[in-house]
Amino acid sequence: MSIEISNESGVAIDESALIAVAQHALDELGVNPMAELSMLLIDVEHMTELNKRWMDVSGPTDVLAFPMDELDPERGPGHVPGEAPALLGDVVLCPAVAQQQAVQAGHEMADELHLLTVHGVLHLLGYDHADPEEEREMFALQSRLLRTWRLLAGELGGSA
């Protein structure tokens, strides 16, 4: 799995933890190990511009996901090795918005960024929360992935 991360936010972030939680989510969901994912951390101004341009919503948001390839079931579980890897797309995070949300939720910014990373990855894989049933499914999966990652990271002495 290739996960590239670029921090242009001006905020110091544990990038290795974000890569680890994204990797965990992709592994748990059986995504082709040859898949590629890009993560970008940006400031409020840049996120505000992207949110307006792509979502037609004023103001910044916490996470945006930009899928690259059309989802192909052959690239998930049971993928035949040797075929071209899937370009999953980009997950764009805004640490400043994540910090505000973390304060409101009563947890650390790192926890919020882990949640947003998994949320963005799920969007890249076709999950959505536009209606109540989709929301229940996506958020239950998100919670399960975060819980199992925290348990695994705790066992390995990682920062979860």
C-alpha positions as CSV (number, residue, x, y, z in Angstrom):
1,M,0.0,0.0,0.0
2,S,1.4,3.4,-0.9
3,I,0.2,6.3,1.3
4,E,1.7,9.6,0.7
5,I,1.1,12.5,3.1
6,S,1.9,16.2,2.7
7,N,1.4,18.7,5.5
8,E,0.9,22.2,4.2
9,S,-1.2,23.2,7.2
10,G,1.5,24.9,9.3
11,V,0.5,22.6,12.2
12,A,2.8,20.0,13.6
13,I,1.0,16.6,13.2
14,D,2.0,13.0,13.8
15,E,1.9,12.0,10.2
16,S,3.0,8.5,10.9
17,A,-0.1,7.9,13.0
18,L,-2.4,9.2,10.2
19,I,-0.7,6.9,7.7
20,A,-1.1,4.0,10.2
21,V,-4.8,4.6,10.8
22,A,-5.4,4.9,7.1
23,Q,-3.4,1.7,6.4
24,H,-5.4,-0.1,9.1
25,A,-8.7,0.9,7.6
26,L,-7.7,-0.1,4.1
27,D,-6.3,-3.4,5.3
28,E,-9.4,-4.2,7.4
29,L,-11.6,-3.5,4.4
30,G,-9.6,-5.8,2.1
31,V,-8.4,-3.1,-0.3
32,N,-5.8,-4.2,-2.8
33,P,-2.3,-3.8,-1.2
34,M,-1.1,-2.2,-4.4
35,A,-3.6,0.7,-3.9
36,E,-2.4,4.3,-3.6
37,L,-3.7,7.0,-1.4
38,S,-2.7,10.6,-1.0
39,M,-3.3,12.7,2.1
40,L,-3.0,16.5,2.3
41,L,-3.2,18.6,5.4
42,I,-4.1,22.3,4.6
43,D,-4.9,25.5,6.4
44,V,-8.3,27.1,6.9
45,E,-8.0,29.4,3.9
46,H,-7.2,26.7,1.5
47,M,-9.9,24.4,2.9
48,T,-12.4,27.2,2.6
49,E,-11.5,27.6,-1.1
50,L,-11.8,23.8,-1.8
51,N,-15.1,23.6,0.1
52,K,-16.6,26.4,-1.9
53,R,-15.3,25.1,-5.2
54,W,-16.2,21.5,-4.9
55,M,-19.1,21.4,-2.4
56,D,-20.5,24.9,-3.0
57,V,-20.5,25.5,0.8
58,S,-19.1,28.6,2.4
59,G,-16.5,28.3,5.1
60,P,-14.0,25.6,5.9
61,T,-14.8,21.9,6.6
62,D,-12.8,19.2,8.4
63,V,-12.3,16.7,5.7
64,L,-12.9,16.3,1.9
65,A,-12.4,13.2,-0.1
66,F,-11.6,13.2,-3.8
67,P,-11.9,9.7,-5.4
68,M,-9.6,9.0,-8.4
69,D,-10.7,5.7,-9.9
70,E,-14.2,4.5,-10.3
71,L,-14.6,1.8,-7.7
72,D,-13.9,-1.6,-9.2
73,P,-14.9,-4.7,-7.2
74,E,-11.9,-6.5,-8.7
75,R,-9.6,-4.2,-6.8
76,G,-11.0,-5.1,-3.4
77,P,-11.0,-8.5,-1.7
78,G,-10.1,-11.3,-4.1
79,H,-8.1,-9.0,-6.4
80,V,-5.8,-10.8,-8.8
81,P,-2.2,-9.9,-8.1
82,G,-0.3,-8.4,-11.0
83,E,-3.2,-6.2,-12.1
84,A,-2.7,-2.4,-12.1
85,P,-3.1,-0.9,-8.6
86,A,-6.1,1.3,-7.7
87,L,-5.6,5.0,-7.3
88,L,-7.9,5.6,-4.5
89,G,-7.7,9.4,-4.4
90,D,-7.0,12.2,-2.0
91,V,-8.1,12.8,1.6
92,V,-7.8,16.4,2.5
93,L,-7.7,17.4,6.2
94,C,-7.8,20.7,7.9
95,P,-6.1,20.5,11.4
96,A,-7.4,23.9,12.5
97,V,-11.0,22.8,12.0
98,A,-10.1,19.4,13.6
99,Q,-8.7,21.2,16.7
100,Q,-12.0,23.2,17.1
101,Q,-14.0,20.0,16.8
102,A,-11.7,18.1,19.2
103,V,-12.3,20.8,21.9
104,Q,-16.1,20.6,21.4
105,A,-16.0,16.8,21.6
106,G,-13.7,16.8,24.6
107,H,-10.8,14.8,23.1
108,E,-7.4,15.4,21.6
109,M,-6.8,16.8,18.2
110,A,-4.9,13.6,17.2
111,D,-8.1,11.6,18.0
112,E,-10.1,13.9,15.8
113,L,-7.6,13.7,12.9
114,H,-7.7,9.9,13.2
115,L,-11.5,9.9,13.0
116,L,-11.4,12.3,10.0
117,T,-8.8,10.2,8.2
118,V,-10.9,7.0,8.5
119,H,-14.0,9.1,7.5
120,G,-12.2,10.3,4.4
121,V,-10.9,6.9,3.5
122,L,-14.5,5.5,3.7
123,H,-15.7,8.2,1.4
124,L,-13.0,7.2,-1.1
125,L,-14.3,3.7,-0.9
126,G,-17.9,4.7,-1.8
127,Y,-19.4,5.1,1.7
128,D,-21.7,8.1,2.3
129,H,-24.0,9.5,5.0
130,A,-26.6,11.2,2.8
131,D,-29.5,9.3,4.3
132,P,-30.0,7.8,7.7
133,E,-29.4,4.2,6.7
134,E,-26.1,5.0,4.9
135,E,-25.1,7.2,7.9
136,R,-25.7,4.4,10.4
137,E,-23.7,1.9,8.2
138,M,-20.8,4.3,7.6
139,F,-20.5,5.6,11.2
140,A,-20.7,2.1,12.6
141,L,-17.9,0.9,10.4
142,Q,-15.9,4.1,11.2
143,S,-16.3,3.4,14.9
144,R,-15.3,-0.2,14.5
145,L,-12.2,0.6,12.5
146,L,-11.1,3.3,15.0
147,R,-11.7,0.9,17.9
148,T,-9.7,-1.9,16.4
149,W,-6.9,0.4,15.4
150,R,-6.6,1.9,18.9
151,L,-6.5,-1.6,20.4
152,L,-3.8,-2.7,17.9
153,A,-1.8,0.5,18.3
154,G,-2.0,0.2,22.1
155,E,-0.8,-3.4,21.9
156,L,2.2,-2.3,19.8
157,G,2.9,0.7,22.0
158,G,1.9,3.1,19.3
159,S,0.1,6.4,19.7
160,A,-3.6,5.9,19.2
